[in-house]
Amino acid sequence: MTDTNPATGPDGPGHHHMLIIAGHLVVEPADRDAYVAECAPIVEAARAAVGCLDFSITADSVDPARICIYERWESEDQLLAFRGAGPSSDQQARILYADVKRYAISSVGEP
């Protein structure tokens, strides 16, 4: 039987390869909460997608213009299957700045 647990993976403890997408967006402070609320259907769809281990788009607790992005996927293929075209043109136009990176994770363990 193949181990599909993201914490241990098929190669034994700490050898599961996964992707983390993490960073932040900056939008107009007056628009931030509406932007995050409009992303709720995206978050729900991602969390239901095959291979999604975690997905959140949240308002920063300190900076009124900042939106925190966090995604964790079992594989790049699963991420790409979900991602499709990415944010709508309306959402893209509202982003003033983005710093979101893709991290390939080769091992996972308890803190």
Residue pairs with C-beta under 8 A, 6 or more apart in sequence:
2 10
3 9
3 10
3 12
4 10
5 16
6 16
6 18
6 53
6 72
6 74
6 108
7 13
7 16
7 108
7 109
7 110
8 14
8 15
8 16
8 108
9 15
9 16
9 17
9 108
10 16
13 109
14 107
14 108
14 109
15 106
15 107
16 74
16 107
16 108
17 75
17 104
17 105
17 106
18 53
18 72
18 73
18 74
18 75
18 105
18 108
19 71
19 72
19 73
19 75
19 76
19 79
19 102
19 103
19 104
19 105
20 70
20 71
20 72
20 73
20 102
20 103
20 105
21 69
21 70
21 71
21 72
21 73
21 79
21 100
21 101
21 102
21 103
22 69
22 70
22 71
22 100
22 101
22 103
23 69
23 98
23 99
23 100
23 101
24 60
24 66
24 67
24 68
24 69
24 98
24 99
24 100
25 66
25 67
25 69
25 95
25 97
25 98
25 100
26 65
26 66
26 67
26 95
26 96
26 97
26 98
27 35
27 65
27 67
27 94
27 95
27 96
28 65
28 94
28 96
29 64
29 65
31 94
32 59
32 64
32 65
32 66
32 67
33 59
35 67
35 91
35 94
36 57
36 58
36 59
36 67
38 91
39 57
39 91
42 57
43 55
43 56
43 57
45 82
46 52
46 55
46 71
46 82
47 54
47 55
49 78
49 81
49 82
50 78
50 81
51 73
51 74
51 75
51 77
51 78
51 79
51 81
51 82
52 71
52 72
52 73
52 74
52 78
52 82
53 72
53 73
53 74
54 70
54 71
54 72
55 70
55 71
55 72
56 68
56 69
56 70
56 71
57 67
57 68
57 69
58 67
58 68
58 70
59 66
59 67
59 68
60 66
60 67
60 68
65 96
69 100
71 79
73 79
73 82
86 92
87 95
